Amino acid sequence: MNTLKNCIWVTAALSALVSGGAAAANLVSNGDFDNIGSVWVNNTGLGSDDLQTRGATNIPDWTNVPGAVNEFWVAATNGYSLSAAPGNGSQYFVDLTGQANNKPYGGLEQVIATTAGAKYTLTFDLGASTEWNSSGLGAAALTASAAGASQLFTLSPSGLNQWASETLSFTATGSSTTIEFLANSAYTSRYVGLDNVSVQQVPSSSVPEIDPASAASGLTLLLGGLAILCGRRVVRPDRRTV
């Protein structure tokens, strides 16, 4: 009986470990630019909500960078031959150049909760298209910033709807941090796509970093073996003689 109880306890503990081995939570709200509250409007007639066009609405959970209010919020069905980045569940995304491509280009920012001294990784997808971009100064270009860290990212496309995953590491200096994306007006881009924004805390260096998928796979195999072992230990043949 004790063997059975121990097997049940160990199996339950390992199951909880497998289910809890997921990646760290995304600290960004509405990182896929979903139409929360159904506020999006097609004020261009081309499947986009342009901030420089009458009747525009702001993207939920995001704020326009002061002096750079020139982006537009694009839906899945649009007249630009563009679509959201892979992995986007909302099918909405942002173009930081705006409908008219007027300079200065647009920018978005958001304040997230952080811990001073902790390290974080900001990831996002940068979009470009051969219909709206080219190489050199015609590339899609934006600067991502957070807690004093800042980097220019560019993408010269080779196709009509191309996305590239980008990463910026930073160390928080307080209990809150502003993350910012600003299209670079030194470029002549006609499209600077932004999608799938995420910020995750980097695990402490004192704890070995384990890939969640590999850990879950290994623990699942271990659970299977444990179940077989428990079955063999508990169900024994009756060796009593008649």
The 8 nearest C-alpha neighbors of each residue, nearest first, counted from 0:
[[1, 3, 2, 4, 233, 5, 6, 232],
 [2, 0, 4, 3, 5, 6, 233, 7],
 [1, 3, 5, 0, 4, 6, 233, 232],
 [2, 4, 0, 6, 1, 5, 7, 233],
 [5, 3, 1, 7, 6, 2, 8, 0],
 [4, 6, 8, 2, 7, 3, 1, 9],
 [7, 5, 3, 9, 4, 8, 229, 10],
 [6, 8, 4, 10, 5, 9, 11, 3],
 [7, 9, 5, 11, 6, 10, 4, 12],
 [8, 10, 12, 6, 11, 7, 5, 13],
 [11, 9, 7, 13, 12, 8, 6, 14],
 [10, 12, 14, 8, 9, 13, 7, 15],
 [13, 11, 9, 15, 14, 10, 8, 16],
 [12, 14, 16, 10, 15, 11, 9, 17],
 [15, 13, 11, 17, 16, 12, 10, 18],
 [16, 14, 18, 12, 13, 17, 19, 11],
 [15, 17, 13, 19, 14, 18, 20, 12],
 [18, 16, 215, 14, 20, 19, 15, 13],
 [17, 19, 15, 16, 20, 14, 21, 215],
 [20, 18, 16, 17, 21, 15, 14, 22],
 [21, 19, 17, 211, 18, 16, 22, 215],
 [22, 20, 19, 211, 23, 18, 212, 17],
 [21, 23, 211, 24, 20, 210, 199, 19],
 [22, 24, 199, 21, 25, 200, 201, 202],
 [25, 23, 26, 199, 22, 200, 198, 21],
 [24, 26, 199, 198, 197, 27, 23, 28],
 [25, 27, 198, 24, 199, 111, 28, 197],
 [28, 26, 25, 197, 30, 198, 111, 29],
 [27, 29, 30, 60, 26, 25, 61, 111],
 [30, 28, 32, 31, 33, 60, 27, 59],
 [29, 31, 196, 195, 32, 28, 27, 197],
 [30, 32, 195, 29, 33, 194, 87, 89],
 [33, 31, 29, 30, 91, 92, 34, 58],
 [32, 34, 89, 35, 31, 91, 29, 90],
 [33, 35, 37, 39, 36, 38, 32, 91],
 [36, 34, 37, 33, 59, 38, 29, 32],
 [35, 37, 38, 34, 59, 39, 33, 58],
 [38, 36, 34, 35, 39, 40, 33, 59],
 [37, 39, 36, 34, 40, 56, 35, 58],
 [40, 38, 37, 34, 48, 56, 41, 58],
 [41, 39, 48, 42, 38, 55, 56, 47],
 [40, 42, 47, 48, 46, 43, 44, 39],
 [41, 43, 48, 40, 44, 54, 55, 47],
 [44, 42, 45, 41, 47, 48, 49, 46],
 [43, 45, 41, 42, 46, 47, 78, 77],
 [46, 44, 78, 43, 77, 47, 41, 79],
 [45, 47, 77, 41, 74, 44, 76, 73],
 [46, 48, 73, 41, 72, 45, 43, 74],
 [47, 49, 72, 41, 40, 71, 42, 55],
 [48, 50, 71, 52, 51, 55, 47, 98],
 [51, 49, 55, 52, 71, 69, 70, 48],
 [52, 50, 49, 69, 53, 55, 97, 68],
 [53, 51, 49, 50, 55, 54, 42, 43],
 [52, 54, 55, 51, 42, 50, 49, 43],
 [53, 55, 42, 52, 56, 40, 50, 48],
 [56, 54, 50, 53, 49, 48, 52, 42],
 [55, 57, 39, 58, 54, 38, 50, 48],
 [58, 56, 59, 55, 50, 61, 62, 39],
 [57, 59, 61, 60, 56, 32, 72, 62],
 [58, 60, 61, 57, 35, 29, 34, 32],
 [61, 59, 28, 29, 58, 62, 109, 57],
 [60, 62, 109, 59, 58, 108, 107, 63],
 [63, 61, 108, 107, 109, 64, 60, 58],
 [62, 64, 107, 68, 106, 65, 108, 61],
 [63, 65, 106, 107, 67, 108, 66, 62],
 [66, 64, 67, 63, 68, 106, 62, 107],
 [65, 67, 68, 64, 103, 105, 63, 106],
 [68, 66, 105, 64, 106, 65, 69, 104],
 [69, 67, 105, 63, 66, 70, 106, 64],
 [68, 70, 105, 97, 104, 67, 50, 96],
 [71, 69, 97, 95, 105, 96, 94, 50],
 [70, 72, 49, 97, 94, 48, 50, 93],
 [71, 73, 93, 48, 47, 92, 49, 94],
 [72, 74, 47, 92, 91, 93, 46, 71],
 [75, 73, 91, 76, 46, 47, 77, 90],
 [74, 76, 90, 82, 91, 77, 73, 83],
 [77, 75, 74, 46, 78, 82, 73, 45],
 [78, 76, 46, 45, 79, 75, 74, 80],
 [77, 79, 45, 80, 46, 76, 81, 44],
 [78, 80, 81, 77, 45, 46, 130, 82],
 [81, 79, 78, 77, 82, 159, 160, 130],
 [82, 80, 79, 160, 83, 77, 159, 78],
 [81, 83, 75, 84, 160, 80, 90, 92],
 [84, 82, 90, 92, 91, 87, 85, 75],
 [83, 85, 87, 162, 194, 86, 82, 124],
 [86, 84, 87, 83, 162, 88, 195, 82],
 [85, 87, 88, 84, 195, 83, 31, 90],
 [88, 86, 85, 89, 84, 90, 31, 195],
 [87, 89, 90, 86, 31, 33, 91, 85],
 [88, 90, 33, 91, 87, 31, 32, 34],
 [91, 89, 75, 83, 88, 87, 74, 92],
 [92, 90, 74, 89, 73, 32, 33, 75],
 [91, 93, 73, 194, 83, 32, 72, 193],
 [94, 92, 72, 193, 192, 73, 71, 95],
 [93, 95, 192, 191, 71, 96, 70, 190],
 [94, 96, 70, 105, 191, 97, 182, 106],
 [97, 95, 104, 100, 70, 94, 105, 190],
 [98, 96, 70, 71, 69, 100, 99, 95],
 [97, 99, 100, 49, 71, 96, 70, 51],
 [98, 100, 101, 97, 96, 51, 189, 69],
 [101, 99, 96, 97, 98, 189, 102, 104],
 [100, 102, 99, 103, 104, 96, 97, 69],
 [103, 101, 104, 184, 100, 96, 69, 105],
 [102, 104, 184, 67, 101, 105, 69, 66],
 [103, 105, 102, 96, 69, 182, 184, 67],
 [106, 104, 69, 67, 70, 95, 68, 96],
 [105, 107, 181, 64, 180, 67, 63, 182],
 [108, 106, 63, 64, 180, 62, 179, 61],
 [109, 107, 179, 62, 178, 61, 64, 180],
 [108, 110, 61, 178, 177, 62, 111, 179],
 [111, 109, 177, 176, 178, 175, 112, 108],
 [110, 112, 176, 175, 177, 26, 109, 113],
 [111, 113, 175, 174, 176, 110, 26, 114],
 [114, 112, 174, 175, 176, 171, 111, 115],
 [115, 113, 174, 117, 173, 171, 116, 112],
 [114, 116, 173, 172, 171, 117, 174, 113],
 [117, 115, 171, 172, 170, 114, 118, 173],
 [118, 116, 114, 115, 170, 171, 119, 200],
 [117, 119, 170, 201, 169, 200, 171, 116],
 [120, 118, 200, 201, 169, 199, 168, 170],
 [119, 121, 168, 199, 198, 167, 122, 200],
 [120, 122, 198, 167, 166, 197, 168, 119],
 [123, 121, 166, 197, 165, 196, 198, 120],
 [122, 124, 196, 195, 165, 164, 194, 197],
 [123, 125, 164, 194, 163, 193, 195, 165],
 [126, 124, 193, 163, 192, 162, 164, 123],
 [125, 127, 192, 162, 161, 191, 193, 124],
 [128, 126, 161, 156, 139, 191, 192, 190],
 [127, 129, 159, 160, 130, 131, 156, 132],
 [130, 128, 132, 159, 131, 158, 156, 133],
 [129, 131, 128, 159, 132, 133, 158, 80],
 [132, 130, 189, 128, 129, 190, 188, 133],
 [133, 131, 129, 137, 138, 128, 188, 130],
 [132, 134, 137, 138, 155, 129, 156, 135],
 [133, 135, 155, 138, 137, 136, 132, 156],
 [136, 134, 137, 138, 133, 155, 186, 153],
 [135, 137, 186, 138, 187, 134, 188, 133],
 [136, 138, 133, 188, 187, 132, 134, 135],
 [139, 137, 155, 134, 133, 132, 136, 154],
 [138, 140, 191, 154, 153, 188, 127, 190],
 [141, 139, 153, 183, 152, 182, 138, 191],
 [142, 140, 182, 183, 181, 152, 151, 143],
 [141, 143, 151, 181, 150, 180, 152, 182],
 [142, 144, 180, 150, 179, 149, 141, 151],
 [145, 143, 149, 179, 148, 178, 142, 180],
 [144, 146, 178, 148, 147, 177, 169, 179],
 [147, 145, 148, 171, 176, 169, 172, 170],
 [148, 146, 145, 149, 144, 169, 170, 171],
 [149, 147, 145, 144, 146, 169, 150, 168],
 [150, 148, 144, 143, 147, 145, 142, 151],
 [149, 151, 142, 143, 152, 144, 148, 167],
 [150, 152, 142, 141, 143, 153, 140, 149],
 [153, 151, 141, 140, 142, 150, 154, 143],
 [154, 152, 140, 139, 138, 141, 151, 155],
 [153, 155, 139, 138, 156, 127, 140, 152],
 [156, 154, 138, 134, 133, 139, 153, 157],
 [157, 155, 128, 158, 127, 129, 154, 161],
 [156, 158, 129, 155, 159, 161, 128, 133],
 [159, 157, 129, 156, 160, 128, 161, 127],
 [160, 158, 128, 129, 130, 161, 157, 80],
 [161, 159, 128, 158, 81, 127, 82, 162],
 [160, 162, 127, 126, 158, 128, 156, 159],
 [163, 161, 126, 125, 124, 84, 127, 164],
 [162, 164, 125, 124, 165, 126, 161, 154],
 [163, 165, 124, 123, 125, 162, 166, 122],
 [166, 164, 123, 122, 124, 163, 125, 167],
 [167, 165, 122, 121, 168, 123, 120, 164],
 [166, 168, 121, 120, 122, 169, 165, 150],
 [169, 167, 120, 119, 121, 166, 170, 118],
 [170, 168, 119, 148, 118, 146, 171, 120],
 [169, 171, 118, 117, 116, 119, 172, 146],
 [170, 172, 115, 116, 117, 173, 146, 114],
 [173, 171, 115, 116, 170, 146, 174, 114],
 [174, 172, 115, 175, 171, 114, 113, 176],
 [173, 175, 113, 114, 115, 112, 176, 172],
 [176, 174, 112, 113, 173, 111, 110, 177],
 [177, 175, 111, 110, 146, 113, 178, 112],
 [178, 176, 110, 109, 145, 111, 179, 108],
 [177, 179, 145, 108, 109, 144, 110, 176],
 [180, 178, 108, 144, 143, 107, 177, 181],
 [179, 181, 143, 107, 106, 142, 108, 141],
 [182, 180, 106, 142, 141, 105, 183, 179],
 [181, 183, 141, 104, 95, 105, 140, 106],
 [184, 182, 141, 185, 140, 186, 181, 142],
 [183, 185, 186, 103, 104, 102, 182, 187],
 [186, 184, 183, 187, 136, 188, 103, 140],
 [185, 187, 136, 184, 188, 183, 137, 140],
 [188, 186, 137, 136, 189, 185, 184, 138],
 [189, 187, 137, 190, 139, 186, 132, 138],
 [188, 190, 131, 100, 96, 132, 187, 191],
 [189, 191, 188, 131, 96, 94, 192, 139],
 [192, 190, 139, 94, 95, 126, 127, 96],
 [193, 191, 126, 94, 125, 93, 190, 127],
 [192, 194, 125, 93, 124, 126, 92, 94],
 [193, 195, 124, 92, 31, 196, 123, 84],
 [196, 194, 31, 123, 30, 124, 87, 197],
 [197, 195, 123, 30, 194, 122, 31, 27],
 [198, 196, 122, 25, 27, 121, 30, 123],
 [199, 197, 121, 26, 25, 120, 27, 122],
 [200, 198, 25, 120, 119, 23, 24, 26],
 [199, 201, 119, 118, 202, 120, 23, 198],
 [200, 202, 119, 118, 199, 203, 120, 117],
 [203, 201, 200, 204, 208, 206, 118, 207],
 [202, 204, 205, 206, 201, 207, 117, 118],
 [203, 205, 206, 202, 207, 208, 201, 118],
 [206, 204, 203, 207, 202, 208, 201, 209],
 [205, 207, 204, 203, 208, 202, 209, 201],
 [208, 206, 209, 205, 204, 203, 202, 210],
 [207, 209, 206, 210, 202, 204, 203, 211],
 [210, 208, 211, 207, 214, 213, 212, 206],
 [209, 211, 213, 212, 214, 208, 22, 215],
 [212, 210, 214, 20, 213, 21, 215, 209],
 [211, 213, 215, 214, 210, 216, 21, 20],
 [214, 212, 216, 210, 215, 211, 217, 209],
 [215, 213, 211, 217, 216, 212, 218, 210],
 [214, 216, 17, 218, 212, 213, 217, 211],
 [217, 215, 213, 219, 214, 218, 212, 220],
 [218, 216, 214, 220, 219, 215, 213, 221],
 [217, 219, 221, 215, 220, 216, 222, 214],
 [218, 220, 222, 216, 221, 217, 215, 223],
 [221, 219, 223, 217, 218, 222, 224, 216],
 [220, 222, 218, 224, 219, 223, 225, 217],
 [223, 221, 225, 219, 220, 224, 218, 226],
 [224, 222, 220, 226, 221, 225, 219, 227],
 [223, 225, 221, 227, 226, 222, 228, 220],
 [224, 226, 228, 222, 227, 223, 229, 221],
 [225, 227, 229, 223, 224, 228, 222, 230],
 [228, 226, 230, 224, 225, 229, 231, 223],
 [227, 229, 225, 231, 230, 226, 224, 232],
 [230, 228, 232, 226, 231, 227, 6, 225],
 [231, 229, 227, 233, 228, 232, 234, 226],
 [230, 232, 228, 229, 234, 233, 227, 235],
 [233, 231, 229, 230, 234, 228, 235, 2],
 [232, 234, 230, 231, 229, 235, 3, 2],
 [235, 233, 231, 230, 232, 236, 229, 237],
 [234, 236, 233, 237, 232, 231, 238, 230],
 [237, 235, 238, 234, 239, 231, 233, 232],
 [238, 236, 239, 235, 240, 234, 241, 233],
 [237, 239, 236, 240, 235, 241, 234, 233],
 [240, 238, 237, 241, 236, 235, 234, 233],
 [241, 239, 238, 237, 236, 235, 234, 233],
 [240, 239, 238, 237, 236, 235, 234, 233]]
